[in-house]
Amino acid sequence: MVTDPGPAMLVPDFPFPYDTYLAHPAGLGQIPDDALGTEVAVVGAGMSGLVAAYELMRLGLRPVVYEAGEIGGRLRSQAFPGVPDAVADLGGMRFPASGRAFGHYLRVLGVRTSPFPNPLAPQTPSTVIELAGRSHYAERPEDLPPVFAEVSRAWATALAEGADLPALRAAIAARSTSAVKQIWDRLVPRLDDESFAGFLARSPAFARFEHRELFGQVGFGTGGWDTDFPNSMLEILRVVATDADDQHVRIQGGAQTVPLALWRRAPSQLTHWTPGASLESMHRGSPRPAVRRIRRLDDGRIGVLDRWGTERAYAAVISTVQSWLLSAGIDTDESLFSHDLWMALERSHYMQSSKTFVLVDRPFWRDRDPSSGRHVMSTTLTDRMTRGTYLLDGGGGADDPDAGTRPAVLCLSYTWNDDALKWLALPTDERVRLMLHSLRQIYPDLDVAAHVLGEPITISWEREPHFMGAFRGNLPGHYRYQRRMFTHFVHDGSDPAHRGIFLAGDDISFTPGWAEGAVHTALNAVWGVVHQLGGRSAPGNPGPGDRFAELAPVVLPS
């Protein structure tokens, strides 16, 4: 079962404590009696859409969920045929302990986790870093050549001198929102126009190009980060400040089990509805079909037209789809959003990502070479096309003694951006052939192919029509756009023409690519809907909108 997840991901732009908000015994709020049962459209059945729908249902509203593909969104898992414990997580696959709002739902749903085998993590048996044809084997960070420690110290120094990270982390750990805001609001105007690569190049700690190059290949926590070099330094700083790059777990049975469990769960505390009601029962087993149009109706409500031509009117709509889809995939009435918000939605920058998995007969990487004493294969970082290779024991993970003889999953390659685009045009078999060839260069005495069973599973997220990318990654100068999207849930003072529709999803959050951001923005949208319908937050448990004036993201001058 899930244990105490540790420090919270208190995002410095808007350091609202979503974890304690969820845990409060009084609940999230109350709906007026005459609004109970009101239908609210939720477009998208990913983590954000289902959190929003689940909490709206608990409050006594009737969410109507629309989905163009699978329940789960980018928390998509695929089991290998005949081996239900062997699961490929095609989207989100590692979740930080600091993601305590997401962790709340793991606990409520009884989801089981195990440590994720990141490079050099304590739970990872061994790591191989192969660069420029030279392999370095390590069971602990201290096993690597001294230059890796030099790069690690340079990174820590650069963050301390250029981004005041120790003080920011201390403020987050202490949950001092005033201290967090004071530090972060000073950093935003300084770093908004700074790229990750520019930040490193300007740091005296990274004066040597060789150190910057090595850092790009190996990175910190999850592996190499050079594919993030063009992104805003603010994106990277949020990750390290909130410990999002550390202490990761994987979901046993696959990440998609979490949104599916939310879909099926009958809450113990439920207003208005008959006990035993669930999102699944309210929808008679399946969400409504894909959305084709969203428009303002003559009576002021918002019309949602599905792919089969049925239009229904709603008092409120929550859209959790990828932001580009509001113009490129759904005929969205332009008057629903301001021109400034449309600009922000269109300027979102999405990162590409590719993964390829194979099923193997057993976790053979547990074997040790009798002559060297080393594991025959390790979690691998390389400058070859594969970039990141992960070893995923079946069942309960590396600590499960019964997993040693059962089939396991090998993530041959996990790549981003330009590295992901190298695979885009290649068919699955050619991808696997080239990946096995690369691994053969690193492990010349190991026949990985001999252990492979069945058919591989692969994905390139930029090719998925309902996603068009893995997740948002802001470029320098994009802070103002992100602020417009994130703060959209507070409609007070906005043009009446723009009210009634709310944005959510991890790409709306300040922490894209993390399920935690999906949860945060879903709760923002729920607060917005409750507020619009005349409801209020629970006594003693102010919601994100109630504390908006106090915690709002800093405004940069135009």
Buried (B, 14 or more C-beta within 10 A) or exposed (E): EBEEBBBBBBBBBBBBBBBBBBEBEEBBBBBEEEBBEBBBBBBBBBBBBBBBBBBBBBBBBBBBBBBBBBBBBBBBBBBBEEBEBBBBBBBBBBBBBBBBBBBBBBBBBEBBBBBBBBBBBEBBBBBBBBBEEEBBBBBEBEEBEEEBEBBBEBBBBBBEEBBBBEBBBEBBEEBBBEBBBEBBBEBBEEBBBBBBBBBBEEBEBBEEEEBBBBBBBBBBBBBBBBBBBBBBBBBBBBBBBBBBBBBBBBBBBBBBBBBBBBBBBBBEEBBBBEEEBBBBEBBEEEBBBBBBBBBBEEEEBBBBBBEEEEEBEBBBBBBBBBBBBBEEBBEBBEEBBBEEBBEBBEBBBBBBBBBBBBBBEBBBBBBEEEEEEBBBBBBBBBBBBBBBBBBBBBBBBBEBEEBBEBBBBBBBBBBBBEBBBBBEEBEEEEBBEBBBEBBBEBBEEBEBBEBBBBEBBBBBBBEBEBBBBBBBBBBBBBBBBBBBBBBBBBBEEEEEEBBBBBBBBBBBBBBBBBBBBBBBBBBBBBBBBBBBBEBBBBEEBBBBBBBBEEBBBBEEEE
